[in-house]
Amino acid sequence: DKIQDAVPTIDDIKADLKLQNYKNAFNNATFLANRGDPEASAELAIMYLKGLGVSINKNKAFDYATKSALGWDKKSVKGQILLGKFYLEGLGTKRNTTRAKDLFSKAAENGSKEAKVLLEKI
């Protein structure tokens, strides 16, 4: 029997990030994001934004944050908050506080305390 490599998980990505094994985290996040994982897409957006395992690219960061928040069958609350911050700060896109509020509201409706705090600050 041929032994196949294990498919990475979001926990593997978070562990690699914690250990500062950014290249492995980036590769695993890319693998999962390309298969529609919203949490991996959010992590990949952060990696592109901060240059972790990859060159900084705010446009790609914005694209992956969008996929995380809106683009997959399962939406990510983390992605909704992240994309809201992109709109609020104009990262990889034009600043749009209305869009940011909408995303923070969706995340708050899904139980995010962070999103509620962010809404109060706008």
LOFIDO-149860 format. One record per atom (N, C-alpha, C, O): residue number from 1; atom name; x, y, z. Coordinates in steps of 0.001 Angstrom, whole numbers, plus 500000, padded with zeros to 6 digits. Example, Ala and Ser with C-alpha at 12.3 -4.5 7.8 and 13.67 -1.06 7.14 Angstrom:
REM residues 2
> k / a / c1 / c2 / c3
> 1 / N / 513190 / 494310 / 507800;
> 1 / CA / 512300 / 495500 / 507800;
> 1 / C / 513200 / 496700 / 507800;
> 1 / O / 514236 / 496681 / 508465;
> 2 / N / 512850 / 497750 / 507080;
> 2 / CA / 513670 / 498940 / 507140;
> 2 / C / 512900 / 500030 / 507870;
> 2 / O / 513409 / 501138 / 508039;
This chain:
REM residues 122
> k / a / c1 / c2 / c3
> 1 / N / 500833 / 498802 / 500000;
> 1 / CA / 500000 / 500000 / 500000;
> 1 / C / 500870 / 501251 / 500000;
> 1 / O / 501873 / 501340 / 500708;
> 2 / N / 500462 / 502188 / 499203;
> 2 / CA / 501188 / 503453 / 499124;
> 2 / C / 500706 / 504383 / 500239;
> 2 / O / 499506 / 504607 / 500402;
> 3 / N / 501636 / 504905 / 500984;
> 3 / CA / 501292 / 505837 / 502060;
> 3 / C / 501204 / 507237 / 501462;
> 3 / O / 502134 / 507706 / 500807;
> 4 / N / 500065 / 507899 / 501699;
> 4 / CA / 499881 / 509250 / 501184;
> 4 / C / 500178 / 510267 / 502276;
> 4 / O / 499968 / 510008 / 503461;
> 5 / N / 500678 / 511441 / 501852;
> 5 / CA / 500920 / 512517 / 502809;
> 5 / C / 499595 / 512962 / 503417;
> 5 / O / 498566 / 512998 / 502743;
> 6 / N / 499640 / 513292 / 504672;
> 6 / CA / 498436 / 513777 / 505354;
> 6 / C / 498056 / 515152 / 504814;
> 6 / O / 498919 / 515974 / 504507;
> 7 / N / 496770 / 515383 / 504707;
> 7 / CA / 496273 / 516693 / 504283;
> 7 / C / 496426 / 517651 / 505462;
> 7 / O / 496022 / 517323 / 506578;
> 8 / N / 497009 / 518842 / 505227;
> 8 / CA / 497179 / 519784 / 506339;
> 8 / C / 495828 / 520289 / 506855;
> 8 / O / 494826 / 520275 / 506139;
> 9 / N / 495828 / 520725 / 508090;
> 9 / CA / 494628 / 521293 / 508703;
> 9 / C / 494900 / 522731 / 509109;
> 9 / O / 496044 / 523186 / 509085;
> 10 / N / 493850 / 523442 / 509481;
> 10 / CA / 494007 / 524814 / 509963;
> 10 / C / 494856 / 524831 / 511236;
> 10 / O / 495596 / 525785 / 511477;
> 11 / N / 494752 / 523783 / 512043;
> 11 / CA / 495577 / 523700 / 513256;
> 11 / C / 497056 / 523567 / 512913;
> 11 / O / 497906 / 524109 / 513620;
> 12 / N / 497371 / 522851 / 511832;
> 12 / CA / 498762 / 522749 / 511376;
> 12 / C / 499294 / 524127 / 510984;
> 12 / O / 500430 / 524479 / 511302;
> 13 / N / 498469 / 524892 / 510298;
> 13 / CA / 498870 / 526234 / 509863;
> 13 / C / 499124 / 527128 / 511077;
> 13 / O / 500138 / 527823 / 511139;
> 14 / N / 498206 / 527109 / 512034;
> 14 / CA / 498362 / 527937 / 513239;
> 14 / C / 499595 / 527530 / 514037;
> 14 / O / 500294 / 528385 / 514580;
> 15 / N / 499868 / 526222 / 514111;
> 15 / CA / 501056 / 525742 / 514826;
> 15 / C / 502328 / 526228 / 514128;
> 15 / O / 503267 / 526676 / 514784;
> 16 / N / 502354 / 526136 / 512795;
> 16 / CA / 503521 / 526620 / 512048;
> 16 / C / 503718 / 528120 / 512236;
> 16 / O / 504850 / 528584 / 512373;
> 17 / N / 502625 / 528882 / 512244;
> 17 / CA / 502741 / 530328 / 512456;
> 17 / C / 503304 / 530633 / 513839;
> 17 / O / 504153 / 531511 / 513996;
> 18 / N / 502828 / 529903 / 514831;
> 18 / CA / 503304 / 530106 / 516195;
> 18 / C / 504802 / 529812 / 516309;
> 18 / O / 505524 / 530488 / 517042;
> 19 / N / 505258 / 528789 / 515569;
> 19 / CA / 506673 / 528408 / 515568;
> 19 / C / 507502 / 529232 / 514581;
> 19 / O / 508699 / 528997 / 514417;
> 20 / N / 506862 / 530190 / 513932;
> 20 / CA / 507471 / 531039 / 512923;
> 20 / C / 508009 / 530235 / 511736;
> 20 / O / 508986 / 530629 / 511098;
> 21 / N / 507368 / 529123 / 511456;
> 21 / CA / 507681 / 528310 / 510275;
> 21 / C / 506774 / 528811 / 509150;
> 21 / O / 505859 / 528117 / 508705;
> 22 / N / 507058 / 530034 / 508708;
> 22 / CA / 506152 / 530744 / 507818;
> 22 / C / 506015 / 530110 / 506438;
> 22 / O / 504922 / 530096 / 505874;
> 23 / N / 507100 / 529591 / 505893;
> 23 / CA / 507034 / 529011 / 504554;
> 23 / C / 506100 / 527793 / 504544;
> 23 / O / 505283 / 527639 / 503636;
> 24 / N / 506226 / 526944 / 505543;
> 24 / CA / 505354 / 525770 / 505625;
> 24 / C / 503903 / 526202 / 505856;
> 24 / O / 502984 / 525649 / 505252;
> 25 / N / 503705 / 527185 / 506727;
> 25 / CA / 502356 / 527703 / 506979;
> 25 / C / 501755 / 528258 / 505693;
> 25 / O / 500585 / 528020 / 505393;
> 26 / N / 502556 / 528995 / 504938;
> 26 / CA / 502085 / 529575 / 503675;
> 26 / C / 501693 / 528471 / 502689;
> 26 / O / 500632 / 528536 / 502069;
> 27 / N / 502543 / 527471 / 502548;
> 27 / CA / 502252 / 526380 / 501610;
> 27 / C / 500975 / 525637 / 501998;
> 27 / O / 500143 / 525333 / 501143;
> 28 / N / 500823 / 525347 / 503291;
> 28 / CA / 499627 / 524638 / 503755;
> 28 / C / 498373 / 525496 / 503626;
> 28 / O / 497308 / 524998 / 503261;
> 29 / N / 498500 / 526788 / 503928;
> 29 / CA / 497351 / 527689 / 503801;
> 29 / C / 496930 / 527814 / 502343;
> 29 / O / 495739 / 527838 / 502034;
> 30 / N / 497902 / 527893 / 501458;
> 30 / CA / 497598 / 527972 / 500028;
> 30 / C / 496877 / 526703 / 499571;
> 30 / O / 495885 / 526767 / 498845;
> 31 / N / 497387 / 525559 / 500004;
> 31 / CA / 496770 / 524272 / 499661;
> 31 / C / 495302 / 524242 / 500077;
> 31 / O / 494431 / 523893 / 499280;
> 32 / N / 495034 / 524609 / 501330;
> 32 / CA / 493655 / 524564 / 501834;
> 32 / C / 492777 / 525670 / 501234;
> 32 / O / 491613 / 525437 / 500909;
> 33 / N / 493342 / 526870 / 501092;
> 33 / CA / 492572 / 527990 / 500539;
> 33 / C / 492135 / 527685 / 499111;
> 33 / O / 491019 / 528018 / 498712;
> 34 / N / 493013 / 527056 / 498351;
> 34 / CA / 492669 / 526708 / 496967;
> 34 / C / 491599 / 525625 / 496890;
> 34 / O / 491057 / 525357 / 495818;
> 35 / N / 491297 / 525011 / 498014;
> 35 / CA / 490235 / 524011 / 498088;
> 35 / C / 488991 / 524555 / 498787;
> 35 / O / 488079 / 523801 / 499127;
> 36 / N / 488962 / 525883 / 498998;
> 36 / CA / 487759 / 526521 / 499515;
> 36 / C / 487656 / 526644 / 501019;
> 36 / O / 486561 / 526858 / 501538;
> 37 / N / 488765 / 526515 / 501740;
> 37 / CA / 488717 / 526622 / 503195;
> 37 / C / 488750 / 528097 / 503611;
> 37 / O / 489747 / 528778 / 503371;
> 38 / N / 487668 / 528603 / 504235;
> 38 / CA / 487611 / 530025 / 504579;
> 38 / C / 488598 / 530430 / 505673;
> 38 / O / 489110 / 531549 / 505650;
> 39 / N / 488872 / 529543 / 506630;
> 39 / CA / 489823 / 529882 / 507690;
> 39 / C / 491244 / 529966 / 507133;
> 39 / O / 492009 / 530858 / 507499;
> 40 / N / 491589 / 529031 / 506249;
> 40 / CA / 492908 / 529063 / 505613;
> 40 / C / 493045 / 530313 / 504746;
> 40 / O / 494120 / 530910 / 504674;
> 41 / N / 491958 / 530704 / 504092;
> 41 / CA / 491978 / 531925 / 503277;
> 41 / C / 492249 / 533148 / 504145;
> 41 / O / 492986 / 534044 / 503736;
> 42 / N / 491665 / 533193 / 505333;
> 42 / CA / 491903 / 534308 / 506258;
> 42 / C / 493361 / 534330 / 506708;
> 42 / O / 493987 / 535389 / 506753;
> 43 / N / 493897 / 533159 / 507041;
> 43 / CA / 495306 / 533093 / 507451;
> 43 / C / 496218 / 533519 / 506309;
> 43 / O / 497208 / 534217 / 506531;
> 44 / N / 495893 / 533105 / 505093;
> 44 / CA / 496687 / 533466 / 503928;
> 44 / C / 496639 / 534979 / 503690;
> 44 / O / 497646 / 535582 / 503317;
> 45 / N / 495484 / 535582 / 503903;
> 45 / CA / 495362 / 537038 / 503772;
> 45 / C / 496303 / 537742 / 504744;
> 45 / O / 496975 / 538707 / 504380;
> 46 / N / 496346 / 537259 / 505968;
> 46 / CA / 497236 / 537861 / 506973;
> 46 / C / 498701 / 537678 / 506576;
> 46 / O / 499509 / 538593 / 506740;
> 47 / N / 499044 / 536495 / 506054;
> 47 / CA / 500426 / 536242 / 505633;
> 47 / C / 500841 / 537186 / 504513;
> 47 / O / 501954 / 537712 / 504526;
> 48 / N / 499950 / 537405 / 503538;
> 48 / CA / 500257 / 538351 / 502466;
> 48 / C / 500341 / 539775 / 502994;
> 48 / O / 501174 / 540555 / 502531;
> 49 / N / 499503 / 540121 / 503942;
> 49 / CA / 499511 / 541472 / 504499;
> 49 / C / 500797 / 541756 / 505272;
> 49 / O / 501351 / 542852 / 505188;
> 50 / N / 501266 / 540760 / 506024;
> 50 / CA / 502437 / 540947 / 506891;
> 50 / C / 503739 / 540428 / 506286;
> 50 / O / 504807 / 540630 / 506865;
> 51 / N / 503671 / 539767 / 505139;
> 51 / CA / 504875 / 539224 / 504532;
> 51 / C / 505424 / 538018 / 505274;
> 51 / O / 506638 / 537898 / 505443;
> 52 / N / 504558 / 537130 / 505717;
> 52 / CA / 504969 / 535935 / 506451;
> 52 / C / 505050 / 534751 / 505482;
> 52 / O / 504025 / 534190 / 505096;
> 53 / N / 506279 / 534373 / 505090;
> 53 / CA / 506481 / 533262 / 504171;
> 53 / C / 506282 / 533645 / 502718;
> 53 / O / 506370 / 532799 / 501828;
> 54 / N / 506014 / 534913 / 502479;
> 54 / CA / 505725 / 535411 / 501136;
> 54 / C / 505979 / 536926 / 501145;
> 54 / O / 505965 / 537552 / 502205;
> 55 / N / 506209 / 537505 / 499978;
> 55 / CA / 506365 / 538957 / 499890;
> 55 / C / 505040 / 539642 / 500187;
> 55 / O / 503976 / 539127 / 499843;
> 56 / N / 505108 / 540793 / 500821;
> 56 / CA / 503892 / 541562 / 501116;
> 56 / C / 503179 / 541894 / 499813;
> 56 / O / 503789 / 542358 / 498850;
> 57 / N / 501868 / 541643 / 499808;
> 57 / CA / 501045 / 541953 / 498646;
> 57 / C / 499637 / 542257 / 499157;
> 57 / O / 498841 / 541350 / 499399;
> 58 / N / 499348 / 543545 / 499316;
> 58 / CA / 498058 / 543953 / 499877;
> 58 / C / 496884 / 543572 / 498984;
> 58 / O / 495790 / 543301 / 499481;
> 59 / N / 497100 / 543548 / 497671;
> 59 / CA / 496010 / 543165 / 496765;
> 59 / C / 495646 / 541694 / 496938;
> 59 / O / 494464 / 541352 / 496992;
> 60 / N / 496654 / 540818 / 497024;
> 60 / CA / 496368 / 539402 / 497242;
> 60 / C / 495781 / 539194 / 498635;
> 60 / O / 494905 / 538350 / 498822;
> 61 / N / 496259 / 539959 / 499605;
> 61 / CA / 495708 / 539870 / 500963;
> 61 / C / 494222 / 540203 / 500935;
> 61 / O / 493410 / 539504 / 501542;
> 62 / N / 493873 / 541265 / 500234;
> 62 / CA / 492471 / 541662 / 500108;
> 62 / C / 491658 / 540568 / 499411;
> 62 / O / 490544 / 540259 / 499834;
> 63 / N / 492212 / 539984 / 498345;
> 63 / CA / 491503 / 538931 / 497615;
> 63 / C / 491208 / 537725 / 498508;
> 63 / O / 490101 / 537187 / 498485;
> 64 / N / 492201 / 537304 / 499294;
> 64 / CA / 491985 / 536140 / 500161;
> 64 / C / 491055 / 536474 / 501328;
> 64 / O / 490293 / 535619 / 501778;
> 65 / N / 491116 / 537714 / 501819;
> 65 / CA / 490177 / 538124 / 502871;
> 65 / C / 488749 / 538104 / 502325;
> 65 / O / 487817 / 537707 / 503024;
> 66 / N / 488585 / 538535 / 501074;
> 66 / CA / 487266 / 538520 / 500439;
> 66 / C / 486759 / 537091 / 500296;
> 66 / O / 485599 / 536811 / 500599;
> 67 / N / 487622 / 536186 / 499835;
> 67 / CA / 487221 / 534781 / 499696;
> 67 / C / 486830 / 534204 / 501056;
> 67 / O / 485867 / 533445 / 501163;
> 68 / N / 487575 / 534566 / 502077;
> 68 / CA / 487292 / 534048 / 503409;
> 68 / C / 485943 / 534529 / 503929;
> 68 / O / 485184 / 533758 / 504515;
> 69 / N / 485654 / 535795 / 503713;
> 69 / CA / 484425 / 536390 / 504257;
> 69 / C / 483195 / 536105 / 503401;
> 69 / O / 482090 / 535968 / 503926;
> 70 / N / 483382 / 536016 / 502096;
> 70 / CA / 482227 / 535996 / 501195;
> 70 / C / 482235 / 534910 / 500134;
> 70 / O / 481179 / 534539 / 499621;
> 71 / N / 483399 / 534401 / 499801;
> 71 / CA / 483525 / 533625 / 498586;
> 71 / C / 483290 / 532133 / 498655;
> 71 / O / 483151 / 531491 / 497614;
> 72 / N / 483240 / 531568 / 499828;
> 72 / CA / 483087 / 530122 / 499928;
> 72 / C / 481695 / 529779 / 500460;
> 72 / O / 480976 / 530646 / 500957;
> 73 / N / 481327 / 528500 / 500347;
> 73 / CA / 480031 / 528050 / 500872;
> 73 / C / 479928 / 528349 / 502361;
> 73 / O / 478890 / 528796 / 502848;
> 74 / N / 481015 / 528099 / 503074;
> 74 / CA / 481067 / 528391 / 504506;
> 74 / C / 481810 / 529711 / 504674;
> 74 / O / 482928 / 529865 / 504183;
> 75 / N / 481195 / 530653 / 505361;
> 75 / CA / 481809 / 531960 / 505581;
> 75 / C / 482582 / 531950 / 506895;
> 75 / O / 482208 / 531247 / 507834;
> 76 / N / 483639 / 532717 / 506960;
> 76 / CA / 484472 / 532793 / 508145;
> 76 / C / 484224 / 534103 / 508886;
> 76 / O / 484325 / 535182 / 508301;
> 77 / N / 483902 / 534007 / 510160;
> 77 / CA / 483732 / 535210 / 510980;
> 77 / C / 485057 / 535968 / 511029;
> 77 / O / 485082 / 537196 / 510939;
> 78 / N / 486153 / 535230 / 511173;
> 78 / CA / 487474 / 535866 / 511169;
> 78 / C / 487682 / 536601 / 509845;
> 78 / O / 488223 / 537707 / 509818;
> 79 / N / 487251 / 535982 / 508757;
> 79 / CA / 487368 / 536608 / 507443;
> 79 / C / 486510 / 537851 / 507318;
> 79 / O / 486924 / 538834 / 506704;
> 80 / N / 485311 / 537815 / 507899;
> 80 / CA / 484437 / 538985 / 507858;
> 80 / C / 485070 / 540159 / 508604;
> 80 / O / 485026 / 541295 / 508133;
> 81 / N / 485652 / 539883 / 509754;
> 81 / CA / 486319 / 540936 / 510530;
> 81 / C / 487536 / 541455 / 509766;
> 81 / O / 487755 / 542662 / 509663;
> 82 / N / 488315 / 540528 / 509238;
> 82 / CA / 489521 / 540890 / 508499;
> 82 / C / 489185 / 541757 / 507290;
> 82 / O / 489805 / 542800 / 507083;
> 83 / N / 488215 / 541335 / 506499;
> 83 / CA / 487821 / 542110 / 505326;
> 83 / C / 487258 / 543467 / 505739;
> 83 / O / 487507 / 544472 / 505074;
> 84 / N / 486508 / 543498 / 506825;
> 84 / CA / 486017 / 544778 / 507338;
> 84 / C / 487157 / 545728 / 507672;
> 84 / O / 487071 / 546926 / 507401;
> 85 / N / 488225 / 545198 / 508258;
> 85 / CA / 489397 / 546023 / 508573;
> 85 / C / 490081 / 546524 / 507299;
> 85 / O / 490561 / 547656 / 507249;
> 86 / N / 490121 / 545669 / 506269;
> 86 / CA / 490697 / 546090 / 504987;
> 86 / C / 489922 / 547289 / 504443;
> 86 / O / 490516 / 548273 / 504003;
> 87 / N / 488590 / 547198 / 504475;
> 87 / CA / 487771 / 548315 / 504000;
> 87 / C / 487922 / 549534 / 504901;
> 87 / O / 487998 / 550659 / 504408;
> 88 / N / 487965 / 549332 / 506182;
> 88 / CA / 488073 / 550439 / 507118;
> 88 / C / 489380 / 551207 / 506943;
> 88 / O / 489411 / 552432 / 507051;
> 89 / N / 490460 / 550469 / 506670;
> 89 / CA / 491787 / 551088 / 506553;
> 89 / C / 492224 / 551319 / 505109;
> 89 / O / 493276 / 551915 / 504875;
> 90 / N / 491439 / 550859 / 504138;
> 90 / CA / 491816 / 551030 / 502741;
> 90 / C / 493019 / 550198 / 502338;
> 90 / O / 493889 / 550680 / 501612;
> 91 / N / 493080 / 548957 / 502798;
> 91 / CA / 494189 / 548064 / 502469;
> 91 / C / 493831 / 547203 / 501274;
> 91 / O / 492934 / 546366 / 501368;
> 92 / N / 494518 / 547391 / 500141;
> 92 / CA / 494261 / 546604 / 498947;
> 92 / C / 492972 / 546990 / 498238;
> 92 / O / 492589 / 546368 / 497247;
> 93 / N / 492308 / 548012 / 498747;
> 93 / CA / 491045 / 548487 / 498175;
> 93 / C / 490827 / 549929 / 498634;
> 93 / O / 491573 / 550442 / 499468;
> 94 / N / 489811 / 550567 / 498089;
> 94 / CA / 489467 / 551920 / 498554;
> 94 / C / 488814 / 551826 / 499921;
> 94 / O / 488117 / 550857 / 500222;
> 95 / N / 489040 / 552828 / 500737;
> 95 / CA / 488431 / 552889 / 502067;
> 95 / C / 486907 / 552991 / 501905;
> 95 / O / 486407 / 553787 / 501111;
> 96 / N / 486181 / 552165 / 502676;
> 96 / CA / 484727 / 552148 / 502575;
> 96 / C / 484161 / 551768 / 503947;
> 96 / O / 484017 / 550588 / 504267;
> 97 / N / 483845 / 552786 / 504747;
> 97 / CA / 483368 / 552517 / 506107;
> 97 / C / 481997 / 551843 / 506118;
> 97 / O / 481701 / 551071 / 507029;
> 98 / N / 481158 / 552121 / 505124;
> 98 / CA / 479848 / 551469 / 505052;
> 98 / C / 480016 / 549965 / 504873;
> 98 / O / 479355 / 549174 / 505547;
> 99 / N / 480901 / 549578 / 503965;
> 99 / CA / 481162 / 548150 / 503728;
> 99 / C / 481767 / 547522 / 504977;
> 99 / O / 481423 / 546395 / 505335;
> 100 / N / 482670 / 548245 / 505645;
> 100 / CA / 483284 / 547741 / 506880;
> 100 / C / 482212 / 547486 / 507935;
> 100 / O / 482216 / 546445 / 508591;
> 101 / N / 481299 / 548432 / 508095;
> 101 / CA / 480212 / 548271 / 509074;
> 101 / C / 479360 / 547047 / 508753;
> 101 / O / 478991 / 546290 / 509651;
> 102 / N / 479047 / 546854 / 507470;
> 102 / CA / 478241 / 545695 / 507056;
> 102 / C / 478928 / 544385 / 507448;
> 102 / O / 478292 / 543470 / 507973;
> 103 / N / 480222 / 544310 / 507187;
> 103 / CA / 480972 / 543087 / 507501;
> 103 / C / 481081 / 542874 / 509007;
> 103 / O / 480923 / 541754 / 509491;
> 104 / N / 481348 / 543941 / 509744;
> 104 / CA / 481423 / 543824 / 511205;
> 104 / C / 480059 / 543411 / 511772;
> 104 / O / 479986 / 542630 / 512721;
> 105 / N / 478983 / 543940 / 511186;
> 105 / CA / 477632 / 543566 / 511631;
> 105 / C / 477365 / 542082 / 511415;
> 105 / O / 476801 / 541417 / 512283;
> 106 / N / 477776 / 541554 / 510239;
> 106 / CA / 477601 / 540124 / 509965;
> 106 / C / 478375 / 539286 / 510978;
> 106 / O / 477864 / 538294 / 511499;
> 107 / N / 479603 / 539693 / 511248;
> 107 / CA / 480425 / 538948 / 512205;
> 107 / C / 479820 / 539033 / 513608;
> 107 / O / 479829 / 538049 / 514347;
> 108 / N / 479295 / 540206 / 513977;
> 108 / CA / 478664 / 540370 / 515287;
> 108 / C / 477423 / 539486 / 515400;
> 108 / O / 477171 / 538890 / 516447;
> 109 / N / 476654 / 539404 / 514324;
> 109 / CA / 475462 / 538536 / 514304;
> 109 / C / 475849 / 537066 / 514493;
> 109 / O / 475067 / 536266 / 515008;
> 110 / N / 477061 / 536730 / 514068;
> 110 / CA / 477565 / 535358 / 514214;
> 110 / C / 478297 / 535151 / 515542;
> 110 / O / 478960 / 534134 / 515742;
> 111 / N / 478169 / 536133 / 516451;
> 111 / CA / 478682 / 535957 / 517807;
> 111 / C / 480038 / 536559 / 518122;
> 111 / O / 480585 / 536302 / 519195;
> 112 / N / 480598 / 537354 / 517216;
> 112 / CA / 481922 / 537919 / 517455;
> 112 / C / 481866 / 539147 / 518366;
> 112 / O / 481239 / 540154 / 518037;
> 113 / N / 482526 / 539043 / 519504;
> 113 / CA / 482625 / 540186 / 520422;
> 113 / C / 483544 / 541260 / 519837;
> 113 / O / 483298 / 542456 / 519993;
> 114 / N / 484614 / 540811 / 519156;
> 114 / CA / 485541 / 541767 / 518529;
> 114 / C / 484810 / 542647 / 517527;
> 114 / O / 485043 / 543855 / 517471;
> 115 / N / 483931 / 542050 / 516738;
> 115 / CA / 483177 / 542804 / 515733;
> 115 / C / 482277 / 543844 / 516395;
> 115 / O / 482133 / 544955 / 515883;
> 116 / N / 481671 / 543494 / 517526;
> 116 / CA / 480820 / 544445 / 518240;
> 116 / C / 481630 / 545644 / 518714;
> 116 / O / 481169 / 546783 / 518636;
> 117 / N / 482830 / 545386 / 519202;
> 117 / CA / 483726 / 546465 / 519661;
> 117 / C / 484118 / 547349 / 518468;
> 117 / O / 484118 / 548576 / 518574;
> 118 / N / 484446 / 546731 / 517355;
> 118 / CA / 484834 / 547493 / 516165;
> 118 / C / 483680 / 548359 / 515665;
> 118 / O / 483899 / 549490 / 515233;
> 119 / N / 482468 / 547844 / 515719;
> 119 / CA / 481299 / 548615 / 515302;
> 119 / C / 481120 / 549853 / 516177;
> 119 / O / 480758 / 550920 / 515681;
> 120 / N / 481366 / 549716 / 517445;
> 120 / CA / 481202 / 550844 / 518361;
> 120 / C / 482227 / 551938 / 518102;
> 120 / O / 481981 / 553105 / 518406;
> 121 / N / 483374 / 551569 / 517542;
> 121 / CA / 484451 / 552542 / 517299;
> 121 / C / 484266 / 553337 / 516008;
> 121 / O / 484896 / 554379 / 515822;
> 122 / N / 483403 / 552847 / 515119;
> 122 / CA / 483227 / 553547 / 513822;
> 122 / C / 482272 / 554720 / 514005;
> 122 / O / 481986 / 555438 / 513047;
